[in-house]
Amino acid sequence: MHNDKASQFHSLHVRGEPLVLFNAWDAGSARIVAGAGARAIATGSWSVAAANGFEDGEQLPLSFALDNLRRMVDAVTQPVTIDLESGYGETPAAVASTVAAAVQAGAVGCNLEDSFPATGQLREIAEQATRLAAARAAADAAGVPMFINARTDVFFQKPAAAHDLAMVDAALQRARAYADAGANGLFVPGVVAEDLIARLAAASPLPVNVMVMPGAPSRARLAELGVARISHGPGPWRGAMQWLAEATRAAMA
Protein backbone atom coordinates (compact mmCIF):
# COMPACT_ATOMS: atom_id res chain seq x y z
CA MET A 1 0.00 0.00 0.00
CA HIS A 2 2.79 2.42 0.96
CA ASN A 3 4.71 1.81 -2.26
CA ASP A 4 1.52 2.05 -4.31
CA LYS A 5 0.80 5.47 -2.84
CA ALA A 6 4.38 6.56 -3.45
CA SER A 7 4.18 5.52 -7.10
CA GLN A 8 0.82 7.24 -7.41
CA PHE A 9 2.32 10.43 -5.99
CA HIS A 10 5.18 10.34 -8.50
CA SER A 11 2.71 9.98 -11.36
CA LEU A 12 0.87 13.16 -10.35
CA HIS A 13 3.85 15.35 -11.26
CA VAL A 14 3.26 16.22 -14.90
CA ARG A 15 4.74 19.28 -16.59
CA GLY A 16 1.89 21.41 -17.83
CA GLU A 17 -0.71 19.55 -15.76
CA PRO A 18 0.30 20.62 -12.26
CA LEU A 19 -0.57 18.80 -9.09
CA VAL A 20 -2.26 21.31 -6.77
CA LEU A 21 -1.43 20.95 -3.09
CA PHE A 22 -3.62 22.92 -0.68
CA ASN A 23 -1.39 22.51 2.33
CA ALA A 24 -2.92 21.08 5.51
CA TRP A 25 -1.58 21.18 9.06
CA ASP A 26 -3.29 18.41 11.02
CA ALA A 27 -5.55 15.38 10.61
CA GLY A 28 -8.71 17.46 10.66
CA SER A 29 -7.59 19.90 7.99
CA ALA A 30 -6.21 16.99 5.95
CA ARG A 31 -9.65 15.35 5.94
CA ILE A 32 -11.30 18.59 4.81
CA VAL A 33 -8.78 19.05 1.99
CA ALA A 34 -9.09 15.40 0.98
CA GLY A 35 -12.86 15.56 1.00
CA ALA A 36 -12.79 18.63 -1.23
CA GLY A 37 -11.12 16.65 -4.00
CA ALA A 38 -7.39 16.90 -3.40
CA ARG A 39 -5.37 14.18 -5.10
CA ALA A 40 -2.63 14.32 -2.47
CA ILE A 41 -2.06 15.90 0.93
CA ALA A 42 0.93 18.05 1.86
CA THR A 43 1.97 19.57 5.14
CA GLY A 44 3.51 23.01 5.37
CA SER A 45 6.09 23.47 8.10
CA TRP A 46 5.05 27.06 8.80
CA SER A 47 1.40 26.06 9.23
CA VAL A 48 2.08 23.00 11.38
CA ALA A 49 4.38 25.02 13.63
CA ALA A 50 2.01 27.99 13.94
CA ALA A 51 -1.01 25.78 14.62
CA ASN A 52 0.83 24.35 17.61
CA GLY A 53 2.34 27.53 19.02
CA PHE A 54 5.81 27.34 17.50
CA GLU A 55 7.82 29.50 15.13
CA ASP A 56 8.92 28.07 11.79
CA GLY A 57 12.54 27.10 11.24
CA GLU A 58 12.65 23.66 12.89
CA GLN A 59 11.43 25.06 16.22
CA LEU A 60 8.66 22.45 16.22
CA PRO A 61 10.18 19.24 17.65
CA LEU A 62 10.73 16.58 15.01
CA SER A 63 8.96 13.99 17.16
CA PHE A 64 5.87 16.22 17.21
CA ALA A 65 6.02 16.72 13.44
CA LEU A 66 6.23 12.96 12.89
CA ASP A 67 3.36 12.21 15.28
CA ASN A 68 1.30 14.80 13.42
CA LEU A 69 2.25 13.15 10.14
CA ARG A 70 1.09 9.73 11.37
CA ARG A 71 -2.29 11.11 12.33
CA MET A 72 -2.66 12.76 8.94
CA VAL A 73 -1.68 9.58 7.08
CA ASP A 74 -4.23 7.62 9.11
CA ALA A 75 -6.95 10.21 8.44
CA VAL A 76 -6.92 10.11 4.63
CA THR A 77 -6.56 7.68 1.76
CA GLN A 78 -4.51 10.02 -0.43
CA PRO A 79 -0.70 9.99 -0.44
CA VAL A 80 0.84 12.37 2.09
CA THR A 81 4.05 14.36 1.71
CA ILE A 82 5.74 16.18 4.58
CA ASP A 83 7.68 19.42 4.73
CA LEU A 84 10.87 18.49 6.59
CA GLU A 85 12.41 21.96 6.30
CA SER A 86 16.20 21.50 6.19
CA GLY A 87 16.05 17.91 7.38
CA TYR A 88 16.36 18.50 11.13
CA GLY A 89 20.08 17.80 11.24
CA GLU A 90 23.50 19.36 10.87
CA THR A 91 24.94 16.31 9.09
CA PRO A 92 23.87 14.19 6.12
CA ALA A 93 23.51 11.24 8.48
CA ALA A 94 21.04 13.20 10.60
CA VAL A 95 19.04 14.12 7.49
CA ALA A 96 19.00 10.46 6.48
CA SER A 97 17.65 9.53 9.91
CA THR A 98 14.90 12.15 9.62
CA VAL A 99 13.84 10.92 6.19
CA ALA A 100 13.86 7.29 7.31
CA ALA A 101 11.59 8.24 10.23
CA ALA A 102 9.22 10.09 7.88
CA VAL A 103 8.99 7.05 5.63
CA GLN A 104 8.24 4.85 8.64
CA ALA A 105 5.50 7.30 9.65
CA GLY A 106 3.84 6.86 6.27
CA ALA A 107 5.10 9.72 4.12
CA VAL A 108 5.54 9.14 0.39
CA GLY A 109 7.35 12.42 -0.21
CA CYS A 110 9.20 15.21 1.54
CA ASN A 111 10.49 18.72 1.00
CA LEU A 112 14.11 19.41 1.88
CA GLU A 113 15.33 23.01 1.61
CA ASP A 114 18.84 24.25 0.90
CA SER A 115 18.99 27.09 3.41
CA PHE A 116 19.96 27.19 7.07
CA PRO A 117 16.86 27.29 9.32
CA ALA A 118 18.25 29.97 11.61
CA THR A 119 19.37 32.47 8.97
CA GLY A 120 17.83 31.58 5.61
CA GLN A 121 21.30 31.71 4.09
CA LEU A 122 21.92 29.24 1.28
CA ARG A 123 24.07 26.19 1.82
CA GLU A 124 26.85 25.45 -0.61
CA ILE A 125 25.63 23.37 -3.55
CA ALA A 126 27.92 20.43 -2.86
CA GLU A 127 26.90 20.34 0.80
CA GLN A 128 23.21 20.29 -0.05
CA ALA A 129 23.72 17.66 -2.73
CA THR A 130 25.39 15.43 -0.16
CA ARG A 131 22.45 15.91 2.20
CA LEU A 132 19.99 15.03 -0.56
CA ALA A 133 22.00 11.95 -1.53
CA ALA A 134 21.83 10.78 2.08
CA ALA A 135 18.07 11.32 2.07
CA ARG A 136 17.75 9.34 -1.16
CA ALA A 137 19.80 6.47 0.22
CA ALA A 138 17.70 6.37 3.40
CA ALA A 139 14.42 6.24 1.49
CA ASP A 140 15.74 3.58 -0.88
CA ALA A 141 17.00 1.51 2.05
CA ALA A 142 13.48 1.62 3.47
CA GLY A 143 12.18 0.21 0.20
CA VAL A 144 9.90 3.17 -0.58
CA PRO A 145 10.25 5.27 -3.76
CA MET A 146 9.93 8.52 -1.85
CA PHE A 147 9.47 11.71 -3.86
CA ILE A 148 12.21 14.03 -2.65
CA ASN A 149 11.26 17.60 -3.49
CA ALA A 150 14.47 19.61 -3.38
CA ARG A 151 13.61 23.14 -2.37
CA THR A 152 15.96 25.94 -3.32
CA ASP A 153 15.65 29.28 -1.56
CA VAL A 154 17.53 31.23 -4.23
CA PHE A 155 14.53 33.49 -4.83
CA PHE A 156 14.12 34.22 -1.12
CA GLN A 157 17.50 35.95 -1.09
CA LYS A 158 16.12 39.10 -2.76
CA PRO A 159 12.71 40.79 -3.09
CA ALA A 160 10.64 39.85 -6.14
CA ALA A 161 11.37 43.17 -7.86
CA ALA A 162 15.08 42.25 -7.91
CA HIS A 163 14.67 38.76 -9.37
CA ASP A 164 16.51 38.27 -12.67
CA LEU A 165 17.88 35.68 -15.08
CA ALA A 166 21.06 35.32 -13.06
CA MET A 167 18.96 33.93 -10.21
CA VAL A 168 17.28 31.52 -12.62
CA ASP A 169 20.71 30.29 -13.70
CA ALA A 170 21.73 29.89 -10.05
CA ALA A 171 18.59 27.86 -9.35
CA LEU A 172 19.17 25.68 -12.41
CA GLN A 173 22.75 25.00 -11.34
CA ARG A 174 21.37 23.72 -8.08
CA ALA A 175 18.65 21.75 -9.89
CA ARG A 176 21.23 19.84 -11.89
CA ALA A 177 23.28 18.99 -8.81
CA TYR A 178 20.19 18.00 -6.85
CA ALA A 179 18.94 15.79 -9.67
CA ASP A 180 22.29 14.02 -9.76
CA ALA A 181 21.98 13.49 -5.99
CA GLY A 182 18.66 11.69 -6.42
CA ALA A 183 16.03 14.39 -5.97
CA ASN A 184 12.74 14.00 -7.86
CA GLY A 185 11.44 17.56 -7.96
CA LEU A 186 12.61 21.17 -7.74
CA PHE A 187 10.65 23.46 -5.42
CA VAL A 188 11.30 27.14 -6.15
CA PRO A 189 9.27 29.25 -3.72
CA GLY A 190 9.41 33.01 -4.06
CA VAL A 191 9.53 33.27 -7.84
CA VAL A 192 6.46 34.98 -9.35
CA ALA A 193 7.55 36.47 -12.70
CA GLU A 194 6.15 34.54 -15.66
CA ASP A 195 9.29 34.76 -17.79
CA LEU A 196 11.46 33.41 -14.98
CA ILE A 197 9.04 30.59 -14.18
CA ALA A 198 8.88 29.64 -17.85
CA ARG A 199 12.66 29.52 -18.12
CA LEU A 200 12.92 27.39 -14.98
CA ALA A 201 10.26 24.94 -16.13
CA ALA A 202 11.81 24.59 -19.58
CA ALA A 203 15.41 24.09 -18.46
CA SER A 204 15.11 22.23 -15.16
CA PRO A 205 16.02 18.53 -15.22
CA LEU A 206 13.40 18.08 -12.49
CA PRO A 207 9.67 18.91 -12.56
CA VAL A 208 9.18 22.38 -11.12
CA ASN A 209 7.06 23.25 -8.09
CA VAL A 210 6.11 26.86 -7.37
CA MET A 211 4.24 28.40 -4.46
CA VAL A 212 1.14 30.55 -4.60
CA MET A 213 2.11 34.05 -3.48
CA PRO A 214 0.94 37.61 -4.14
CA GLY A 215 1.72 38.43 -7.74
CA ALA A 216 2.03 34.82 -8.86
CA PRO A 217 0.32 33.71 -12.09
CA SER A 218 -2.98 31.85 -12.00
CA ARG A 219 -3.16 28.08 -11.89
CA ALA A 220 -4.08 27.97 -15.58
CA ARG A 221 -1.17 30.20 -16.52
CA LEU A 222 1.28 28.19 -14.41
CA ALA A 223 0.16 25.10 -16.32
CA GLU A 224 0.85 26.89 -19.61
CA LEU A 225 4.31 27.82 -18.32
CA GLY A 226 5.14 24.15 -17.74
CA VAL A 227 4.89 23.94 -13.95
CA ALA A 228 4.31 20.44 -12.55
CA ARG A 229 3.27 21.23 -8.98
CA ILE A 230 1.62 24.16 -7.21
CA SER A 231 1.85 24.53 -3.44
CA HIS A 232 -0.16 26.92 -1.28
CA GLY A 233 2.25 26.96 1.65
CA PRO A 234 0.95 28.83 4.72
CA GLY A 235 -1.91 30.42 2.75
CA PRO A 236 -4.66 27.97 3.80
CA TRP A 237 -3.77 28.23 7.50
CA ARG A 238 -3.61 32.02 7.35
CA GLY A 239 -6.97 32.14 5.59
CA ALA A 240 -8.57 29.87 8.17
CA MET A 241 -7.14 31.90 11.04
CA GLN A 242 -8.27 35.16 9.45
CA TRP A 243 -11.81 33.77 9.31
CA LEU A 244 -11.52 32.66 12.93
CA ALA A 245 -10.35 36.10 14.06
CA GLU A 246 -13.12 37.87 12.19
CA ALA A 247 -15.77 35.44 13.44
CA THR A 248 -14.52 35.86 16.99
CA ARG A 249 -14.65 39.65 16.78
CA ALA A 250 -18.18 39.44 15.40
CA ALA A 251 -19.25 37.10 18.19
CA MET A 252 -17.76 39.40 20.81
CA ALA A 253 -19.29 42.58 19.38
C-alpha positions as CSV (number, residue, x, y, z in Angstrom):
1,M,0.0,0.0,0.0
2,H,2.8,2.4,1.0
3,N,4.7,1.8,-2.3
4,D,1.5,2.1,-4.3
5,K,0.8,5.5,-2.8
6,A,4.4,6.6,-3.5
7,S,4.2,5.5,-7.1
8,Q,0.8,7.2,-7.4
9,F,2.3,10.4,-6.0
10,H,5.2,10.3,-8.5
11,S,2.7,10.0,-11.4
12,L,0.9,13.2,-10.3
13,H,3.8,15.3,-11.3
14,V,3.3,16.2,-14.9
15,R,4.7,19.3,-16.6
16,G,1.9,21.4,-17.8
17,E,-0.7,19.5,-15.8
18,P,0.3,20.6,-12.3
19,L,-0.6,18.8,-9.1
20,V,-2.3,21.3,-6.8
21,L,-1.4,21.0,-3.1
22,F,-3.6,22.9,-0.7
23,N,-1.4,22.5,2.3
24,A,-2.9,21.1,5.5
25,W,-1.6,21.2,9.1
26,D,-3.3,18.4,11.0
27,A,-5.5,15.4,10.6
28,G,-8.7,17.5,10.7
29,S,-7.6,19.9,8.0
30,A,-6.2,17.0,5.9
31,R,-9.6,15.3,5.9
32,I,-11.3,18.6,4.8
33,V,-8.8,19.1,2.0
34,A,-9.1,15.4,1.0
35,G,-12.9,15.6,1.0
36,A,-12.8,18.6,-1.2
37,G,-11.1,16.6,-4.0
38,A,-7.4,16.9,-3.4
39,R,-5.4,14.2,-5.1
40,A,-2.6,14.3,-2.5
41,I,-2.1,15.9,0.9
42,A,0.9,18.1,1.9
43,T,2.0,19.6,5.1
44,G,3.5,23.0,5.4
45,S,6.1,23.5,8.1
46,W,5.0,27.1,8.8
47,S,1.4,26.1,9.2
48,V,2.1,23.0,11.4
49,A,4.4,25.0,13.6
50,A,2.0,28.0,13.9
51,A,-1.0,25.8,14.6
52,N,0.8,24.4,17.6
53,G,2.3,27.5,19.0
54,F,5.8,27.3,17.5
55,E,7.8,29.5,15.1
56,D,8.9,28.1,11.8
57,G,12.5,27.1,11.2
58,E,12.7,23.7,12.9
59,Q,11.4,25.1,16.2
60,L,8.7,22.4,16.2
61,P,10.2,19.2,17.6
62,L,10.7,16.6,15.0
63,S,9.0,14.0,17.2
64,F,5.9,16.2,17.2
65,A,6.0,16.7,13.4
66,L,6.2,13.0,12.9
67,D,3.4,12.2,15.3
68,N,1.3,14.8,13.4
69,L,2.2,13.2,10.1
70,R,1.1,9.7,11.4
71,R,-2.3,11.1,12.3
72,M,-2.7,12.8,8.9
73,V,-1.7,9.6,7.1
74,D,-4.2,7.6,9.1
75,A,-6.9,10.2,8.4
76,V,-6.9,10.1,4.6
77,T,-6.6,7.7,1.8
78,Q,-4.5,10.0,-0.4
79,P,-0.7,10.0,-0.4
80,V,0.8,12.4,2.1
81,T,4.0,14.4,1.7
82,I,5.7,16.2,4.6
83,D,7.7,19.4,4.7
84,L,10.9,18.5,6.6
85,E,12.4,22.0,6.3
86,S,16.2,21.5,6.2
87,G,16.0,17.9,7.4
88,Y,16.4,18.5,11.1
89,G,20.1,17.8,11.2
90,E,23.5,19.4,10.9
91,T,24.9,16.3,9.1
92,P,23.9,14.2,6.1
93,A,23.5,11.2,8.5
94,A,21.0,13.2,10.6
95,V,19.0,14.1,7.5
96,A,19.0,10.5,6.5
97,S,17.6,9.5,9.9
98,T,14.9,12.2,9.6
99,V,13.8,10.9,6.2
100,A,13.9,7.3,7.3
101,A,11.6,8.2,10.2
102,A,9.2,10.1,7.9
103,V,9.0,7.0,5.6
104,Q,8.2,4.9,8.6
105,A,5.5,7.3,9.7
106,G,3.8,6.9,6.3
107,A,5.1,9.7,4.1
108,V,5.5,9.1,0.4
109,G,7.3,12.4,-0.2
110,C,9.2,15.2,1.5
111,N,10.5,18.7,1.0
112,L,14.1,19.4,1.9
113,E,15.3,23.0,1.6
114,D,18.8,24.2,0.9
115,S,19.0,27.1,3.4
116,F,20.0,27.2,7.1
117,P,16.9,27.3,9.3
118,A,18.3,30.0,11.6
119,T,19.4,32.5,9.0
120,G,17.8,31.6,5.6
121,Q,21.3,31.7,4.1
122,L,21.9,29.2,1.3
123,R,24.1,26.2,1.8
124,E,26.8,25.4,-0.6
125,I,25.6,23.4,-3.5
126,A,27.9,20.4,-2.9
127,E,26.9,20.3,0.8
128,Q,23.2,20.3,0.0
129,A,23.7,17.7,-2.7
130,T,25.4,15.4,-0.2
131,R,22.5,15.9,2.2
132,L,20.0,15.0,-0.6
133,A,22.0,12.0,-1.5
134,A,21.8,10.8,2.1
135,A,18.1,11.3,2.1
136,R,17.8,9.3,-1.2
137,A,19.8,6.5,0.2
138,A,17.7,6.4,3.4
139,A,14.4,6.2,1.5
140,D,15.7,3.6,-0.9
141,A,17.0,1.5,2.0
142,A,13.5,1.6,3.5
143,G,12.2,0.2,0.2
144,V,9.9,3.2,-0.6
145,P,10.2,5.3,-3.8
146,M,9.9,8.5,-1.8
147,F,9.5,11.7,-3.9
148,I,12.2,14.0,-2.6
149,N,11.3,17.6,-3.5
150,A,14.5,19.6,-3.4
151,R,13.6,23.1,-2.4
152,T,16.0,25.9,-3.3
153,D,15.6,29.3,-1.6
154,V,17.5,31.2,-4.2
155,F,14.5,33.5,-4.8
156,F,14.1,34.2,-1.1
157,Q,17.5,35.9,-1.1
158,K,16.1,39.1,-2.8
159,P,12.7,40.8,-3.1
160,A,10.6,39.8,-6.1
161,A,11.4,43.2,-7.9
162,A,15.1,42.2,-7.9
163,H,14.7,38.8,-9.4
164,D,16.5,38.3,-12.7
165,L,17.9,35.7,-15.1
166,A,21.1,35.3,-13.1
167,M,19.0,33.9,-10.2
168,V,17.3,31.5,-12.6
169,D,20.7,30.3,-13.7
170,A,21.7,29.9,-10.0
171,A,18.6,27.9,-9.4
172,L,19.2,25.7,-12.4
173,Q,22.7,25.0,-11.3
174,R,21.4,23.7,-8.1
175,A,18.6,21.7,-9.9
176,R,21.2,19.8,-11.9
177,A,23.3,19.0,-8.8
178,Y,20.2,18.0,-6.9
179,A,18.9,15.8,-9.7
180,D,22.3,14.0,-9.8
181,A,22.0,13.5,-6.0
182,G,18.7,11.7,-6.4
183,A,16.0,14.4,-6.0
184,N,12.7,14.0,-7.9
185,G,11.4,17.6,-8.0
186,L,12.6,21.2,-7.7
187,F,10.6,23.5,-5.4
188,V,11.3,27.1,-6.2
189,P,9.3,29.3,-3.7
190,G,9.4,33.0,-4.1
191,V,9.5,33.3,-7.8
192,V,6.5,35.0,-9.4
193,A,7.5,36.5,-12.7
194,E,6.2,34.5,-15.7
195,D,9.3,34.8,-17.8
196,L,11.5,33.4,-15.0
197,I,9.0,30.6,-14.2
198,A,8.9,29.6,-17.8
199,R,12.7,29.5,-18.1
200,L,12.9,27.4,-15.0
201,A,10.3,24.9,-16.1
202,A,11.8,24.6,-19.6
203,A,15.4,24.1,-18.5
204,S,15.1,22.2,-15.2
205,P,16.0,18.5,-15.2
206,L,13.4,18.1,-12.5
207,P,9.7,18.9,-12.6
208,V,9.2,22.4,-11.1
209,N,7.1,23.2,-8.1
210,V,6.1,26.9,-7.4
211,M,4.2,28.4,-4.5
212,V,1.1,30.6,-4.6
213,M,2.1,34.0,-3.5
214,P,0.9,37.6,-4.1
215,G,1.7,38.4,-7.7
216,A,2.0,34.8,-8.9
217,P,0.3,33.7,-12.1
218,S,-3.0,31.9,-12.0
219,R,-3.2,28.1,-11.9
220,A,-4.1,28.0,-15.6
221,R,-1.2,30.2,-16.5
222,L,1.3,28.2,-14.4
223,A,0.2,25.1,-16.3
224,E,0.9,26.9,-19.6
225,L,4.3,27.8,-18.3
226,G,5.1,24.1,-17.7
227,V,4.9,23.9,-14.0
228,A,4.3,20.4,-12.6
229,R,3.3,21.2,-9.0
230,I,1.6,24.2,-7.2
231,S,1.8,24.5,-3.4
232,H,-0.2,26.9,-1.3
233,G,2.3,27.0,1.7
234,P,0.9,28.8,4.7
235,G,-1.9,30.4,2.8
236,P,-4.7,28.0,3.8
237,W,-3.8,28.2,7.5
238,R,-3.6,32.0,7.3
239,G,-7.0,32.1,5.6
240,A,-8.6,29.9,8.2
241,M,-7.1,31.9,11.0
242,Q,-8.3,35.2,9.5
243,W,-11.8,33.8,9.3
244,L,-11.5,32.7,12.9
245,A,-10.4,36.1,14.1
246,E,-13.1,37.9,12.2
247,A,-15.8,35.4,13.4
248,T,-14.5,35.9,17.0
249,R,-14.7,39.7,16.8
250,A,-18.2,39.4,15.4
251,A,-19.2,37.1,18.2
252,M,-17.8,39.4,20.8
253,A,-19.3,42.6,19.4
